Amino acid sequence: MAKKKKKKIKAVKKKTVKKKSSKPAKKTKSKSKRPTKAKQPKKKKVTVIGVVTHYFPKVNAAVIKLKKPLSVGDTVIIKGSTTQFEQKIESMQIDHVVITKAKKGDEIGLEVKERVREHDLLIVP
């Protein structure tokens, strides 16, 4: 018997022609391992001057424990969970004595124009 020779057949690659379409190609986003976070606006730094410790509704006065110095004529914002207003300091007292300046650590009586609550913050605008 005669041996048959095997012919090597080379595969012919077909060239595909891409058709131009009227629709623009979709851009695919690369998948990253970490989920992207939405950009949040930067928070402004606020300077807390003091904290309200008590409120006297009949005389519209608040007791404030100071964390920084305060003087008559300064403008402050009193902010809490349900409170937010701005006012100019017109009168301050320590032990019923009128003062013009108070230092860090003092507990002062401050006349306020609206109702305030304990733990409301005194902030510099």
N, CA, C and O atoms as a printed pandas DataFrame, in Angstrom:
     atom_number atom_name residue_name chain_id  residue_number  x_coord  y_coord  z_coord
0              1         N          MET        A               1    0.812   -1.161    0.000
1              2        CA          MET        A               1    0.000    0.000    0.000
2              3         C          MET        A               1    0.862    1.231    0.000
3              4         O          MET        A               1    1.930    1.310    0.607
4              5         N          ALA        A               2    0.356    2.128   -0.678
5              6        CA          ALA        A               2    1.115    3.356   -0.793
6              7         C          ALA        A               2    0.709    4.306    0.327
7              8         O          ALA        A               2   -0.460    4.428    0.693
8              9         N          LYS        A               3    1.720    4.963    0.844
9             10        CA          LYS        A               3    1.433    5.918    1.927
10            11         C          LYS        A               3    0.934    7.213    1.316
11            12         O          LYS        A               3    1.488    7.740    0.352
12            13         N          LYS        A               4   -0.109    7.689    1.905
13            14        CA          LYS        A               4   -0.660    8.956    1.433
14            15         C          LYS        A               4    0.005   10.094    2.195
15            16         O          LYS        A               4    0.169   10.040    3.414
16            17         N          LYS        A               5    0.366   11.082    1.479
17            18        CA          LYS        A               5    0.945   12.255    2.116
18            19         C          LYS        A               5   -0.178   13.203    2.533
19            20         O          LYS        A               5   -1.114   13.494    1.789
20            21         N          LYS        A               6   -0.020   13.655    3.749
21            22        CA          LYS        A               6   -1.008   14.601    4.257
22            23         C          LYS        A               6   -0.628   15.997    3.789
23            24         O          LYS        A               6    0.511   16.440    3.936
24            25         N          LYS        A               7   -1.563   16.635    3.254
25            26        CA          LYS        A               7   -1.324   17.996    2.808
26            27         C          LYS        A               7   -1.653   18.956    3.956
27            28         O          LYS        A               7   -2.684   18.848    4.621
28            29         N          LYS        A               8   -0.761   19.864    4.147
29            30        CA          LYS        A               8   -0.993   20.880    5.172
30            31         C          LYS        A               8   -1.831   21.992    4.556
31            32         O          LYS        A               8   -1.477   22.602    3.548
32            33         N          ILE        A               9   -2.917   22.213    5.192
33            34        CA          ILE        A               9   -3.805   23.260    4.704
34            35         C          ILE        A               9   -3.652   24.461    5.641
35            36         O          ILE        A               9   -3.834   24.372    6.855
36            37         N          LYS        A              10   -3.324   25.537    5.039
37            38        CA          LYS        A              10   -3.196   26.764    5.813
38            39         C          LYS        A              10   -4.568   27.436    5.889
39            40         O          LYS        A              10   -5.279   27.581    4.895
40            41         N          ALA        A              11   -4.895   27.826    7.087
41            42        CA          ALA        A              11   -6.169   28.512    7.271
42            43         C          ALA        A              11   -6.057   29.926    6.734
43            44         O          ALA        A              11   -5.109   30.653    7.027
44            45         N          VAL        A              12   -6.996   30.275    5.983
45            46        CA          VAL        A              12   -7.020   31.614    5.407
46            47         C          VAL        A              12   -7.900   32.477    6.309
47            48         O          VAL        A              12   -9.067   32.175    6.559
48            49         N          LYS        A              13   -7.291   33.566    6.787
49            50        CA          LYS        A              13   -8.035   34.472    7.658
50            51         C          LYS        A              13   -8.891   35.378    6.795
51            52         O          LYS        A              13   -8.438   35.960    5.810
52            53         N          LYS        A              14  -10.116   35.471    7.195
53            54        CA          LYS        A              14  -11.009   36.345    6.467
54            55         C          LYS        A              14  -10.892   37.745    7.045
55            56         O          LYS        A              14  -10.923   37.931    8.261
56            57         N          LYS        A              15  -10.761   38.686    6.200
57            58        CA          LYS        A              15  -10.712   40.076    6.631
58            59         C          LYS        A              15  -12.137   40.593    6.680
59            60         O          LYS        A              15  -12.897   40.522    5.714
60            61         N          THR        A              16  -12.456   41.109    7.838
61            62        CA          THR        A              16  -13.803   41.659    7.978
62            63         C          THR        A              16  -13.740   43.162    7.761
63            64         O          THR        A              16  -12.827   43.839    8.233
64            65         N          VAL        A              17  -14.681   43.641    7.072
65            66        CA          VAL        A              17  -14.748   45.067    6.790
66            67         C          VAL        A              17  -15.828   45.653    7.688
67            68         O          VAL        A              17  -16.981   45.222    7.677
68            69         N          LYS        A              18  -15.415   46.654    8.467
69            70        CA          LYS        A              18  -16.362   47.293    9.352
70            71         C          LYS        A              18  -17.188   48.289    8.562
71            72         O          LYS        A              18  -16.671   49.100    7.793
72            73         N          LYS        A              19  -18.463   48.199    8.775
73            74        CA          LYS        A              19  -19.353   49.122    8.100
74            75         C          LYS        A              19  -19.471   50.380    8.943
75            76         O          LYS        A              19  -19.570   50.318   10.168
76            77         N          LYS        A              20  -19.458   51.495    8.283
77            78        CA          LYS        A              20  -19.615   52.762    8.987
78            79         C          LYS        A              20  -21.095   52.960    9.258
79            80         O          LYS        A              20  -21.935   52.873    8.362
80            81         N          SER        A              21  -21.387   53.231   10.536
81            82        CA          SER        A              21  -22.783   53.445   10.885
82            83         C          SER        A              21  -23.009   54.917   11.183
83            84         O          SER        A              21  -22.070   55.653   11.484
84            85         N          SER        A              22  -24.233   55.327   11.099
85            86        CA          SER        A              22  -24.556   56.731   11.345
86            87         C          SER        A              22  -24.570   57.039   12.845
87            88         O          SER        A              22  -24.471   58.201   13.239
88            89         N          LYS        A              23  -24.691   56.010   13.677
89            90        CA          LYS        A              23  -24.708   56.222   15.120
90            91         C          LYS        A              23  -23.279   56.285   15.651
91            92         O          LYS        A              23  -22.426   55.508   15.222
92            93         N          PRO        A              24  -23.006   57.210   16.589
93            94        CA          PRO        A              24  -21.660   57.257   17.167
94            95         C          PRO        A              24  -21.423   56.042   18.057
95            96         O          PRO        A              24  -22.353   55.493   18.647
96            97         N          ALA        A              25  -20.211   55.653   18.137
97            98        CA          ALA        A              25  -19.861   54.483   18.940
98            99         C          ALA        A              25  -20.039   54.795   20.419
99           100         O          ALA        A              25  -19.765   55.912   20.857
100          101         N          LYS        A              26  -20.495   53.819   21.184
101          102        CA          LYS        A              26  -20.676   54.012   22.616
102          103         C          LYS        A              26  -19.330   53.911   23.320
103          104         O          LYS        A              26  -18.502   53.048   23.026
104          105         N          LYS        A              27  -19.152   54.823   24.253
105          106        CA          LYS        A              27  -17.914   54.795   25.032
106          107         C          LYS        A              27  -18.125   53.866   26.218
107          108         O          LYS        A              27  -19.124   53.960   26.931
108          109         N          THR        A              28  -17.203   53.003   26.410
109          110        CA          THR        A              28  -17.303   52.100   27.546
110          111         C          THR        A              28  -16.418   52.619   28.669
111          112         O          THR        A              28  -15.277   53.030   28.458
112          113         N          LYS        A              29  -16.971   52.586   29.836
113          114        CA          LYS        A              29  -16.208   53.041   30.998
114          115         C          LYS        A              29  -15.412   51.871   31.547
115          116         O          LYS        A              29  -15.878   50.732   31.597
116          117         N          SER        A              30  -14.217   52.192   31.950
117          118        CA          SER        A              30  -13.412   51.130   32.543
118          119         C          SER        A              30  -13.917   50.867   33.955
119          120         O          SER        A              30  -14.218   51.797   34.703
120          121         N          LYS        A              31  -14.001   49.634   34.297
121          122        CA          LYS        A              31  -14.487   49.272   35.621
122          123         C          LYS        A              31  -13.339   49.374   36.615
123          124         O          LYS        A              31  -12.307   48.716   36.479
124          125         N          SER        A              32  -13.551   50.213   37.612
125          126        CA          SER        A              32  -12.532   50.340   38.645
126          127         C          SER        A              32  -12.938   49.492   39.840
127          128         O          SER        A              32  -14.109   49.155   40.012
128          129         N          LYS        A              33  -11.990   49.166   40.628
129          130        CA          LYS        A              33  -12.243   48.306   41.782
130          131         C          LYS        A              33  -12.968   49.061   42.883
131          132         O          LYS        A              33  -13.774   48.475   43.607
132          133         N          ARG        A              34  -12.692   50.357   43.020
133          134        CA          ARG        A              34  -13.309   51.154   44.069
134          135         C          ARG        A              34  -14.484   51.936   43.492
135          136         O          ARG        A              34  -14.395   52.495   42.399
136          137         N          PRO        A              35  -15.571   51.967   44.232
137          138        CA          PRO        A              35  -16.689   52.781   43.760
138          139         C          PRO        A              35  -16.349   54.254   43.936
139          140         O          PRO        A              35  -15.709   54.637   44.916
140          141         N          THR        A              36  -16.774   55.069   42.996
141          142        CA          THR        A              36  -16.472   56.499   43.088
142          143         C          THR        A              36  -17.476   57.164   44.008
143          144         O          THR        A              36  -18.658   56.821   44.022
144          145         N          LYS        A              37  -16.982   58.122   44.775
145          146        CA          LYS        A              37  -17.831   58.856   45.696
146          147         C          LYS        A              37  -18.215   60.170   45.046
147          148         O          LYS        A              37  -17.435   60.761   44.299
148          149         N          ALA        A              38  -19.406   60.613   45.334
149          150        CA          ALA        A              38  -19.855   61.896   44.827
150          151         C          ALA        A              38  -19.087   62.994   45.554
151          152         O          ALA        A              38  -18.854   62.909   46.760
152          153         N          LYS        A              39  -18.700   64.014   44.816
153          154        CA          LYS        A              39  -17.955   65.107   45.429
154          155         C          LYS        A              39  -18.897   65.939   46.278
155          156         O          LYS        A              39  -19.955   66.376   45.825
156          157         N          GLN        A              40  -18.489   66.145   47.520
157          158        CA          GLN        A              40  -19.282   66.937   48.436
158          159         C          GLN        A              40  -18.630   68.300   48.585
159          160         O          GLN        A              40  -17.406   68.416   48.531
160          161         N          PRO        A              41  -19.439   69.326   48.773
161          162        CA          PRO        A              41  -18.853   70.655   48.943
162          163         C          PRO        A              41  -18.024   70.702   50.220
163          164         O          PRO        A              41  -18.336   70.042   51.211
164          165         N          LYS        A              42  -16.965   71.497   50.171
165          166        CA          LYS        A              42  -16.093   71.607   51.339
166          167         C          LYS        A              42  -16.821   72.326   52.456
167          168         O          LYS        A              42  -17.520   73.314   52.232
168          169         N          LYS        A              43  -16.647   71.817   53.653
169          170        CA          LYS        A              43  -17.267   72.436   54.805
170          171         C          LYS        A              43  -16.425   73.612   55.254
171          172         O          LYS        A              43  -15.196   73.555   55.274
172          173         N          LYS        A              44  -17.116   74.673   55.613
173          174        CA          LYS        A              44  -16.405   75.837   56.115
174          175         C          LYS        A              44  -16.028   75.589   57.566
175          176         O          LYS        A              44  -16.790   74.999   58.331
176          177         N          LYS        A              45  -14.846   76.047   57.926
177          178        CA          LYS        A              45  -14.439   75.940   59.322
178          179         C          LYS        A              45  -15.157   77.032   60.105
179          180         O          LYS        A              45  -15.142   78.204   59.727
180          181         N          VAL        A              46  -15.776   76.629   61.184
181          182        CA          VAL        A              46  -16.453   77.595   62.036
182          183         C          VAL        A              46  -15.705   77.686   63.358
183          184         O          VAL        A              46  -15.198   76.691   63.875
184          185         N          THR        A              47  -15.649   78.885   63.886
185          186        CA          THR        A              47  -14.975   79.097   65.156
186          187         C          THR        A              47  -16.033   79.178   66.244
187          188         O          THR        A              47  -16.814   80.129   66.286
188          189         N          VAL        A              48  -16.061   78.189   67.118
189          190        CA          VAL        A              48  -17.023   78.159   68.215
190          191         C          VAL        A              48  -16.457   78.981   69.377
191          192         O          VAL        A              48  -15.373   78.702   69.891
192          193         N          ILE        A              49  -17.217   79.992   69.770
193          194        CA          ILE        A              49  -16.785   80.861   70.865
194          195         C          ILE        A              49  -17.272   80.325   72.203
195          196         O          ILE        A              49  -16.555   80.392   73.202
196          197         N          GLY        A              50  -18.495   79.789   72.224
197          198        CA          GLY        A              50  -19.041   79.314   73.484
198          199         C          GLY        A              50  -20.244   78.419   73.286
199          200         O          GLY        A              50  -20.693   78.183   72.165
200          201         N          VAL        A              51  -20.761   77.921   74.418
201          202        CA          VAL        A              51  -21.902   77.005   74.415
202          203         C          VAL        A              51  -22.936   77.513   75.426
203          204         O          VAL        A              51  -22.586   77.914   76.536
204          205         N          VAL        A              52  -24.206   77.493   75.029
205          206        CA          VAL        A              52  -25.284   77.916   75.919
206          207         C          VAL        A              52  -25.496   76.839   76.981
207          208         O          VAL        A              52  -25.671   75.664   76.658
208          209         N          THR        A              53  -25.479   77.253   78.261
209          210        CA          THR        A              53  -25.702   76.293   79.342
210          211         C          THR        A              53  -27.069   76.458   80.000
211          212         O          THR        A              53  -27.579   75.523   80.617
212          213         N          HIS        A              54  -27.668   77.658   79.870
213          214        CA          HIS        A              54  -28.993   77.893   80.474
214          215         C          HIS        A              54  -29.658   79.069   79.775
215          216         O          HIS        A              54  -28.986   79.933   79.211
216          217         N          TYR        A              55  -31.002   79.093   79.818
217          218        CA          TYR        A              55  -31.765   80.196   79.222
218          219         C          TYR        A              55  -32.833   80.664   80.197
219          220         O          TYR        A              55  -33.528   79.852   80.807
220          221         N          PHE        A              56  -32.959   81.984   80.342
221          222        CA          PHE        A              56  -33.973   82.586   81.195
222          223         C          PHE        A              56  -34.999   83.285   80.302
223          224         O          PHE        A              56  -34.720   84.368   79.789
224          225         N          PRO        A              57  -36.186   82.686   80.104
225          226        CA          PRO        A              57  -37.134   83.231   79.128
226          227         C          PRO        A              57  -37.770   84.560   79.533
227          228         O          PRO        A              57  -38.111   85.355   78.657
228          229         N          LYS        A              58  -37.941   84.827   80.824
229          230        CA          LYS        A              58  -38.599   86.070   81.238
230          231         C          LYS        A              58  -37.766   87.306   80.927
231          232         O          LYS        A              58  -38.310   88.370   80.633
232          233         N          VAL        A              59  -36.446   87.164   80.992
233          234        CA          VAL        A              59  -35.565   88.310   80.734
234          235         C          VAL        A              59  -34.805   88.181   79.417
235          236         O          VAL        A              59  -33.969   89.027   79.099
236          237         N          ASN        A              60  -35.087   87.134   78.654
237          238        CA          ASN        A              60  -34.404   86.865   77.376
238          239         C          ASN        A              60  -32.891   86.904   77.535
239          240         O          ASN        A              60  -32.197   87.635   76.828
240          241         N          ALA        A              61  -32.397   86.119   78.459
241          242        CA          ALA        A              61  -30.958   86.065   78.707
242          243         C          ALA        A              61  -30.496   84.616   78.691
243          244         O          ALA        A              61  -31.237   83.700   79.048
244          245         N          ALA        A              62  -29.258   84.436   78.270
245          246        CA          ALA        A              62  -28.669   83.099   78.223
246          247         C          ALA        A              62  -27.370   83.099   79.001
247          248         O          ALA        A              62  -26.651   84.097   79.032
248          249         N          VAL        A              63  -27.070   81.960   79.637
249          250        CA          VAL        A              63  -25.775   81.773   80.285
250          251         C          VAL        A              63  -24.908   81.020   79.293
251          252         O          VAL        A              63  -25.303   79.980   78.766
252          253         N          ILE        A              64  -23.717   81.558   79.045
253          254        CA          ILE        A              64  -22.832   80.977   78.029
254          255         C          ILE        A              64  -21.466   80.714   78.631
255          256         O          ILE        A              64  -20.874   81.590   79.260
256          257         N          LYS        A              65  -20.972   79.509   78.434
257          258        CA          LYS        A              65  -19.611   79.126   78.849
258          259         C          LYS        A              65  -18.707   79.404   77.654
259          260         O          LYS        A              65  -18.876   78.803   76.593
260          261         N          LEU        A              66  -17.747   80.314   77.823
261          262        CA          LEU        A              66  -16.895   80.738   76.713
262          263         C          LEU        A              66  -15.704   79.815   76.498
263          264         O          LEU        A              66  -15.094   79.323   77.448
264          265         N          LYS        A              67  -15.392   79.594   75.234
265          266        CA          LYS        A              67  -14.203   78.833   74.846
266          267         C          LYS        A              67  -13.141   79.752   74.263
267          268         O          LYS        A              67  -11.975   79.374   74.153
268          269         N          LYS        A              68  -13.552   80.974   73.885
269          270        CA          LYS        A              68  -12.644   81.993   73.342
270          271         C          LYS        A              68  -13.099   83.348   73.875
271          272         O          LYS        A              68  -14.234   83.481   74.333
272          273         N          PRO        A              69  -12.232   84.346   73.822
273          274        CA          PRO        A              69  -12.614   85.675   74.329
274          275         C          PRO        A              69  -13.739   86.312   73.503
275          276         O          PRO        A              69  -13.897   86.029   72.316
276          277         N          LEU        A              70  -14.513   87.178   74.164
277          278        CA          LEU        A              70  -15.647   87.851   73.533
278          279         C          LEU        A              70  -15.758   89.255   74.108
279          280         O          LEU        A              70  -15.466   89.476   75.283
280          281         N          SER        A              71  -16.181   90.200   73.279
281          282        CA          SER        A              71  -16.340   91.570   73.775
282          283         C          SER        A              71  -17.622   92.179   73.219
283          284         O          SER        A              71  -18.177   91.701   72.230
284          285         N          VAL        A              72  -18.082   93.248   73.877
285          286        CA          VAL        A              72  -19.283   93.959   73.446
286          287         C          VAL        A              72  -19.013   94.570   72.070
287          288         O          VAL        A              72  -17.942   95.126   71.827
288          289         N          GLY        A              73  -19.988   94.462   71.182
289          290        CA          GLY        A              73  -19.845   94.992   69.824
290          291         C          GLY        A              73  -19.550   93.912   68.794
291          292         O          GLY        A              73  -19.682   94.152   67.594
292          293         N          ASP        A              74  -19.151   92.727   69.243
293          294        CA          ASP        A              74  -18.898   91.612   68.315
294          295         C          ASP        A              74  -20.226   91.096   67.756
295          296         O          ASP        A              74  -21.260   91.155   68.421
296          297         N          THR        A              75  -20.177   90.594   66.537
297          298        CA          THR        A              75  -21.348   89.961   65.931
298          299         C          THR        A              75  -21.160   88.458   65.988
299          300         O          THR        A              75  -20.105   87.943   65.617
300          301         N          VAL        A              76  -22.188   87.749   66.457
301          302        CA          VAL        A              76  -22.107   86.300   66.604
302          303         C          VAL        A              76  -23.343   85.649   66.002
303          304         O          VAL        A              76  -24.371   86.294   65.797
304          305         N          ILE        A              77  -23.217   84.358   65.725
305          306        CA          ILE        A              77  -24.344   83.544   65.279
306          307         C          ILE        A              77  -24.613   82.525   66.385
307          308         O          ILE        A              77  -23.696   81.858   66.863
308          309         N          ILE        A              78  -25.859   82.416   66.777
309          310        CA          ILE        A              78  -26.246   81.386   67.742
310          311         C          ILE        A              78  -26.954   80.308   66.948
311          312         O          ILE        A              78  -27.984   80.545   66.317
312          313         N          LYS        A              79  -26.366   79.096   66.994
313          314        CA          LYS        A              79  -26.869   78.016   66.153
314          315         C          LYS        A              79  -27.077   76.753   66.967
315          316         O          LYS        A              79  -26.240   76.374   67.787
316          317         N          GLY        A              80  -28.211   76.111   66.724
317          318        CA          GLY        A              80  -28.535   74.851   67.371
318          319         C          GLY        A              80  -29.383   74.008   66.450
319          320         O          GLY        A              80  -29.481   74.293   65.256
320          321         N          SER        A              81  -30.000   72.968   66.994
321          322        CA          SER        A              81  -30.806   72.085   66.154
322          323         C          SER        A              81  -32.052   72.791   65.630
323          324         O          SER        A              81  -32.466   72.537   64.499
324          325         N          THR        A              82  -32.657   73.667   66.420
325          326        CA          THR        A              82  -33.838   74.409   65.968
326          327         C          THR        A              82  -33.622   75.914   65.994
327          328         O          THR        A              82  -34.539   76.674   65.684
328          329         N          THR        A              83  -32.442   76.349   66.354
329          330        CA          THR        A              83  -32.142   77.768   66.505
330          331         C          THR        A              83  -31.071   78.189   65.519
331          332         O          THR        A              83  -30.085   77.478   65.323
332          333         N          GLN        A              84  -31.263   79.351   64.895
333          334        CA          GLN        A              84  -30.185   79.947   64.113
334          335         C          GLN        A              84  -30.532   81.408   63.854
335          336         O          GLN        A              84  -31.472   81.726   63.126
336          337         N          PHE        A              85  -29.747   82.282   64.468
337          338        CA          PHE        A              85  -29.900   83.710   64.219
338          339         C          PHE        A              85  -28.580   84.413   64.508
339          340         O          PHE        A              85  -27.695   83.885   65.180
340          341         N          GLU        A              86  -28.487   85.629   63.969
341          342        CA          GLU        A              86  -27.274   86.429   64.129
342          343         C          GLU        A              86  -27.633   87.664   64.943
343          344         O          GLU        A              86  -28.699   88.252   64.765
344          345         N          GLN        A              87  -26.735   88.045   65.832
345          346        CA          GLN        A              87  -26.980   89.253   66.612
346          347         C          GLN        A              87  -25.672   89.901   67.036
347          348         O          GLN        A              87  -24.619   89.264   67.075
348          349         N          LYS        A              88  -25.770   91.168   67.347
349          350        CA          LYS        A              88  -24.619   91.925   67.831
350          351         C          LYS        A              88  -24.675   91.915   69.354
351          352         O          LYS        A              88  -25.742   92.089   69.943
352          353         N          ILE        A              89  -23.525   91.711   69.987
353          354        CA          ILE        A              89  -23.459   91.679   71.455
354          355         C          ILE        A              89  -23.628   93.105   71.961
355          356         O          ILE        A              89  -22.822   93.985   71.660
356          357         N          GLU        A              90  -24.706   93.323   72.744
357          358        CA          GLU        A              90  -24.969   94.663   73.273
358          359         C          GLU        A              90  -24.694   94.770   74.770
359          360         O          GLU        A              90  -24.298   95.827   75.261
360          361         N          SER        A              91  -24.908   93.658   75.499
361          362        CA          SER        A              91  -24.609   93.697   76.937
362          363         C          SER        A              91  -24.229   92.313   77.424
363          364         O          SER        A              91  -24.797   91.307   77.000
364          365         N          MET        A              92  -23.257   92.284   78.325
365          366        CA          MET        A              92  -22.788   91.047   78.953
366          367         C          MET        A              92  -22.651   91.299   80.444
367          368         O          MET        A              92  -22.399   92.424   80.876
368          369         N          GLN        A              93  -22.819   90.231   81.231
369          370        CA          GLN        A              93  -22.661   90.345   82.674
370          371         C          GLN        A              93  -21.978   89.109   83.228
371          372         O          GLN        A              93  -22.134   88.000   82.716
372          373         N          ILE        A              94  -21.211   89.335   84.297
373          374        CA          ILE        A              94  -20.693   88.235   85.104
374          375         C          ILE        A              94  -21.103   88.541   86.542
375          376         O          ILE        A              94  -20.703   89.570   87.086
376          377         N          ASP        A              95  -21.887   87.674   87.163
377          378        CA          ASP        A              95  -22.404   87.855   88.525
378          379         C          ASP        A              95  -23.090   89.218   88.679
379          380         O          ASP        A              95  -22.816   89.942   89.636
380          381         N          HIS        A              96  -23.964   89.567   87.758
381          382        CA          HIS        A              96  -24.759   90.804   87.748
382          383         C          HIS        A              96  -23.916   92.069   87.622
383          384         O          HIS        A              96  -24.411   93.159   87.912
384          385         N          VAL        A              97  -22.667   91.958   87.201
385          386        CA          VAL        A              97  -21.805   93.118   86.975
386          387         C          VAL        A              97  -21.607   93.251   85.469
387          388         O          VAL        A              97  -21.169   92.311   84.807
388          389         N          VAL        A              98  -21.932   94.429   84.935
389          390        CA          VAL        A              98  -21.812   94.667   83.495
390          391         C          VAL        A              98  -20.333   94.701   83.115
391          392         O          VAL        A              98  -19.534   95.362   83.778
392          393         N          ILE        A              99  -19.971   93.989   82.047
393          394        CA          ILE        A              99  -18.581   93.949   81.568
394          395         C          ILE        A              99  -18.561   94.262   80.074
395          396         O          ILE        A              99  -19.582   94.195   79.390
396          397         N          THR        A             100  -17.367   94.607   79.589
397          398        CA          THR        A             100  -17.213   94.871   78.147
398          399         C          THR        A             100  -16.431   93.766   77.453
399          400         O          THR        A             100  -16.587   93.558   76.250
400          401         N          LYS        A             101  -15.589   93.055   78.201
401          402        CA          LYS        A             101  -14.807   91.954   77.638
402          403         C          LYS        A             101  -14.868   90.749   78.574
403          404         O          LYS        A             101  -14.915   90.884   79.797
404          405         N          ALA        A             102  -14.865   89.570   77.958
405          406        CA          ALA        A             102  -14.828   88.335   78.738
406          407         C          ALA        A             102  -13.757   87.444   78.146
407          408         O          ALA        A             102  -13.523   87.450   76.937
408          409         N          LYS        A             103  -13.101   86.672   79.016
409          410        CA          LYS        A             103  -12.013   85.816   78.539
410          411         C          LYS        A             103  -12.451   84.358   78.482
411          412         O          LYS        A             103  -13.553   84.010   78.907
412          413         N          LYS        A             104  -11.586   83.525   77.961
413          414        CA          LYS        A             104  -11.845   82.091   77.840
414          415         C          LYS        A             104  -12.103   81.499   79.229
415          416         O          LYS        A             104  -11.396   81.804   80.190
416          417         N          GLY        A             105  -13.130   80.646   79.315
417          418        CA          GLY        A             105  -13.445   79.978   80.578
418          419         C          GLY        A             105  -14.491   80.682   81.412
419          420         O          GLY        A             105  -15.021   80.083   82.348
420          421         N          ASP        A             106  -14.816   81.952   81.108
421          422        CA          ASP        A             106  -15.830   82.685   81.867
422          423         C          ASP        A             106  -17.228   82.180   81.522
423          424         O          ASP        A             106  -17.488   81.737   80.404
424          425         N          GLU        A             107  -18.123   82.256   82.511
425          426        CA          GLU        A             107  -19.544   82.007   82.263
426          427         C          GLU        A             107  -20.235   83.357   82.333
427          428         O          GLU        A             107  -20.275   83.999   83.382
428          429         N          ILE        A             108  -20.776   83.773   81.201
429          430        CA          ILE        A             108  -21.355   85.113   81.129
430          431         C          ILE        A             108  -22.862   85.027   80.933
431          432         O          ILE        A             108  -23.395   84.029   80.448
432          433         N          GLY        A             109  -23.528   86.105   81.325
433          434        CA          GLY        A             109  -24.942   86.273   81.020
434          435         C          GLY        A             109  -25.028   87.169   79.798
435          436         O          GLY        A             109  -24.410   88.233   79.760
436          437         N          LEU        A             110  -25.780   86.750   78.813
437          438        CA          LEU        A             110  -25.850   87.480   77.548
438          439         C          LEU        A             110  -27.308   87.707   77.184
439          440         O          LEU        A             110  -28.107   86.770   77.176
440          441         N          GLU        A             111  -27.651   88.947   76.884
441          442        CA          GLU        A             111  -29.008   89.243   76.446
442          443         C          GLU        A             111  -29.155   88.800   74.994
443          444         O          GLU        A             111  -28.356   89.180   74.138
444          445         N          VAL        A             112  -30.192   87.984   74.720
445          446        CA          VAL        A             112  -30.409   87.464   73.370
446          447         C          VAL        A             112  -31.751   87.946   72.847
447          448         O          VAL        A             112  -32.653   88.251   73.627
448          449         N          LYS        A             113  -31.885   88.016   71.527
449          450        CA          LYS        A             113  -33.117   88.528   70.938
450          451         C          LYS        A             113  -34.146   87.444   70.648
451          452         O          LYS        A             113  -35.318   87.748   70.426
452          453         N          GLU        A             114  -33.718   86.173   70.648
453          454        CA          GLU        A             114  -34.635   85.049   70.419
454          455         C          GLU        A             114  -34.386   83.972   71.457
455          456         O          GLU        A             114  -33.411   84.015   72.207
456          457         N          ARG        A             115  -35.298   83.001   71.482
457          458        CA          ARG        A             115  -35.157   81.890   72.425
458          459         C          ARG        A             115  -33.980   81.016   72.015
459          460         O          ARG        A             115  -33.799   80.720   70.834
460          461         N          VAL        A             116  -33.188   80.609   72.986
461          462        CA          VAL        A             116  -32.069   79.685   72.744
462          463         C          VAL        A             116  -32.245   78.472   73.643
463          464         O          VAL        A             116  -33.022   78.500   74.598
464          465         N          ARG        A             117  -31.528   77.421   73.335
465          466        CA          ARG        A             117  -31.632   76.187   74.102
466          467         C          ARG        A             117  -30.254   75.756   74.584
467          468         O          ARG        A             117  -29.232   76.209   74.068
468          469         N          GLU        A             118  -30.239   74.888   75.567
469          470        CA          GLU        A             118  -28.963   74.362   76.048
470          471         C          GLU        A             118  -28.244   73.665   74.900
471          472         O          GLU        A             118  -28.875   73.059   74.033
472          473         N          HIS        A             119  -26.941   73.755   74.904
473          474        CA          HIS        A             119  -26.044   73.151   73.922
474          475         C          HIS        A             119  -26.047   73.862   72.565
475          476         O          HIS        A             119  -25.405   73.385   71.629
476          477         N          ASP        A             120  -26.759   74.997   72.437
477          478        CA          ASP        A             120  -26.626   75.801   71.225
478          479         C          ASP        A             120  -25.227   76.404   71.215
479          480         O          ASP        A             120  -24.652   76.665   72.272
480          481         N          LEU        A             121  -24.682   76.624   70.028
481          482        CA          LEU        A             121  -23.322   77.127   69.899
482          483         C          LEU        A             121  -23.289   78.597   69.553
483          484         O          LEU        A             121  -24.143   79.091   68.817
484          485         N          LEU        A             122  -22.300   79.296   70.085
485          486        CA          LEU        A             122  -22.044   80.687   69.753
486          487         C          LEU        A             122  -20.886   80.672   68.764
487          488         O          LEU        A             122  -19.792   80.219   69.101
488          489         N          ILE        A             123  -21.115   81.167   67.539
489          490        CA          ILE        A             123  -20.150   81.033   66.440
490          491         C          ILE        A             123  -19.809   82.404   65.885
491          492         O          ILE        A             123  -20.660   83.293   65.846
492          493         N          VAL        A             124  -18.562   82.578   65.453
493          494        CA          VAL        A             124  -18.146   83.794   64.753
494          495         C          VAL        A             124  -18.485   83.617   63.272
495          496         O          VAL        A             124  -18.132   82.599   62.677
496          497         N          PRO        A             125  -19.175   84.610   62.663
497          498        CA          PRO        A             125  -19.511   84.461   61.230
498          499         C          PRO        A             125  -18.295   84.591   60.328
499          500         O          PRO        A             125  -18.418   84.490   59.108
